[in-house]
Amino acid sequence: MFPSDFRPSRRLVAGALVLSFACGTLPAAWAAAAPAPAAASAPASAASATGPGNLPNGPTAALLQTVTPPNLDARSWLVLDLTSNQILAQHDAHQVEAPASLTKLMTAYLTFKAIKDGTIKRDQMVHESVKAWRTGGSRMFIDPRVPVSVDDLLMGMIVQSGNDAAMTLAQTVAGSEATFVSMMNSQAQQWGLQDTHFMDPTGLPDPGHHSSAHDLAVIATHIIRDFPQDFARYFKVKEFTYNHITQPNRVSLLFTDPSVDGMKTGYTEHAGYCMITTALRKTPTGPRRVLTVVMGTPTEHARVAESAVLLNWAYQNFDDVHLLQSGKALVQAPVWKGATSTVALGSLQDVVVTVPRGDASRIQTTMQRNDPLVAPLAVGQRVGTLNVTLAGKPIGSYPLQVLAPVRQAGFFKRMWDAMRLAIK
């Protein structure tokens, strides 16, 4: 190809190197020595941060346990700060329990999903089946001879805890109870609910029907986050009248605590008295939502009292600290080979941590970035980590994401940046 005495000049070699960098065709030996571009990452999934667990991955449990939790008269319980997604305290939260009518939260979720997907309509009129009419336990007193709307069935199931309503909704959504129960268990598996298995849409006693305080908190959280309008429409209603019969909502804290806006009660002889409650209160750092689950209390009064104790304990002993606002830039970082020279980095979700009251001033943050950032960059791409410490101890680690796309620059800008990277 070349004469045997051919010797390329240094300028020619440098030009070839720049051209290779710009076109992405580095020889293997040179590529090994070149700076590695920032790894691409899929946008963070909201689903990955749904449900309790002190997420994303901060070891907050030991910190939060420095606050002594209340002593409750319940077999198992959990209190969750939904604003930060942190469990504040729990007792046997993975203990398998009979969920009773708390089961209807999953029935409600799948019904809301069917409405959103368009497979059923809120104003759709349906007839109650003979099987649904014969279902025992609490009822909304549907007349099987008179069609009832899906909207009224949801009210009857959520406010009045009607088993007849739950059964009718299940048959409307899936065509049969068996198919709907399969959908319930499939959804539970998708969410990783290892303590949960459903046998019916109502929660009537069955040896194979079980859940836990933890898993029920996940289901409740999905309703609040995935269907906020449906949550607001049904769960705070204090009473509902159907077929000339008025029944009050069994979540009695709705009548005594104005911050409470849901969610559901349950009772069977085996399950005891159970309740999931959520409240939204104004705090100095903004609105803060807390959710509680109590399972197996001995009396109806106890489930109300213990839920109130947990709510007040959570609000009185902890503060939420807002570290990042969704879509707001934390830093402008330099970009190589890009149409723009900088990119805004932050988070596509609000980042909030919960700390014991009085500890907020001791929080510190440090940022680790996967430099160099090389275009193209996509919105949501993870390019670093925001690490959070309190008094020197790690309490959280959160993705640092690209907030605006950066496309590749033209050929000559890429050549210039490639050369700068090679000698940097």
Protein Blocks (a to p, Z undefined) as FASTA:
>chain_A
ZZfkbccdfklmmmmmmmmmmnopacfklmmmpccdddddddddfklmgccehiaklcfk
lmmmmpccdddddfbdcdddfklopafbdchklbccdekjmlmmmmmmmmmmmmmnopac
fklccdddfklmmpgcjdehiafkbccdfklmmmmmmmnopaklmmmmmmmmnopaklmm
mmmmmmmmmnopakbccfbfnopacfklccdfklmmmmmmmmmmmmmmlmmmmmmpmbdc
eehiacddfblmlmmmmkbgcjbdcddfklopadddddddddfkbccddddddehiabfk
lmmmmmmmmmmmmmmmpccddfbdghiafbdcddehiabfbdcdddfbdcdddddehilm
mpccdddddddddddddehiacbdcdddeehiafbdcddddfbdcddddfklmmmmmmmm
mmZZ
